[in-house]
Amino acid sequence: MCRRRFESNLRRAGVEIEEETSTSEKKRMHFLKLFLPWDVMCYYAEDLCLRAPLQV
């Protein structure tokens, strides 16, 4: 329940999430790849008052 809520909050913030599952003989592993579009990164950098210059 908490994980799904966390993922939905990330999606609402503009984070793109890609799920990948890897299966071996004994284990099954799940990976979440998180991608931030440039405009989302700029928004949060300005919101946090980061001092580094923002360039593409």
Phi, psi and omega in degrees: 000311181294323181296315180296322178294318178299314179296320180293325176294322176297315179298319179296330179281352178105005179279132176267132185241130176240127180261139178223137179242133178242128182242131174241190183297318186253337189233160171231123183245140179246134178239142172245123177258126182252130179236134177247119174296156185302317182295327177291318178298317179296318180301311182287330176295318177291323180295324180271359180058047177290142185267352179288146178293141178263113179225154175282000000 
